[in-house]
């Protein structure tokens, strides 16, 4: 693999692990819990409804 390439490593990848990109950032710190996808979508829809109706709850 090339240094700082955009391809993600897979188990069969052979390269210098010190030179590979590790795609992590500040967004990882925003995760506080793991939820089912259905719950996340429901929460998003409820938030969108509150915004679109002028925060009437």
C-alpha positions in Angstrom: 0.0 0.0 0.0 1.1 3.5 -0.7 1.9 5.9 2.2 -1.2 7.8 3.1 -3.3 6.1 0.4 -7.0 6.2 0.5 -7.6 2.4 0.4 -8.6 0.9 3.6 -6.6 -2.1 4.9 -8.2 -5.5 5.0 -7.0 -8.7 6.8 -4.9 -9.7 3.7 -3.2 -6.4 3.4 0.6 -6.4 3.5 2.2 -3.0 4.3 4.0 -1.0 6.9 1.3 -0.5 9.6 3.1 2.6 10.8 2.5 4.3 7.5 -1.1 3.3 6.9 -4.0 5.7 7.3 -6.1 5.2 10.5 -9.4 6.9 9.7 -10.4 8.1 13.2 -11.1 11.6 14.4 -13.0 13.8 16.8 -16.3 12.3 15.8 -15.4 9.1 17.7 -15.6 11.1 20.9 -19.2 11.9 20.2 -20.3 8.3 20.6 -21.7 7.6 24.0 -24.0 4.6 23.4 -24.9 2.0 20.8 -28.5 2.0 19.7 -30.5 -0.1 17.2 -30.9 1.6 13.8 -34.7 1.8 14.3 -34.3 3.8 17.5 -31.9 6.2 15.8 -34.2 6.8 12.9 -37.2 7.3 15.2 -35.3 9.8 17.3 -34.2 11.6 14.1 -37.8 11.8 12.8 -39.1 13.1 16.2 -36.4 15.8 16.2 -37.2 16.8 12.6 -40.9 17.0 13.4 -40.2 19.3 16.3 -38.0 21.5 14.1 -40.6 21.6 11.2 -43.5 22.4 13.5 -41.7 25.2 15.3 -40.8 23.3 18.4 -44.4 22.6 19.5 -44.3 19.5 21.5 
